[in-house]
Amino acid sequence: MLRFARLILFNFYPKIWNVTLLFLFFQHLNFN
């Protein structure tokens, strides 16, 4: 089920996924 959800995220919501990755990346920078 998680694999299916991940497949949907990568195929249909790439922009949202990229924004999430950017957000996590900037949070990581803020913690350092």
N, C-alpha and C positions, 0 to 999 in steps of 0.2 A: 504493500500500500504506500509506504514512504517512497519507494522507487518510482511508483506511478506519479505521485505528487511532484517529485523532483523532475520527472520527465516533462510534466505539464509546465512547471516553472521555467525550465530551460527552453522549452519550445514556444510557449505562448506569452510568457512574461519576462523576456530577456532584459528589457529596460528596467523593470522593477527590481529584478535580480541584481543588475549592475548598480543601481542606486543603493540597494541594501549593502552590497560589498563595499562601495565607497563610504557609506556611513560607518560601517564597522572599521574600515581602514582609518578614517579620521578619528574615530573614538580611540583606536589604538595609539595614534600619534598624540592625542591629548593626554593619555595616561602616562606617556613617557616624559 
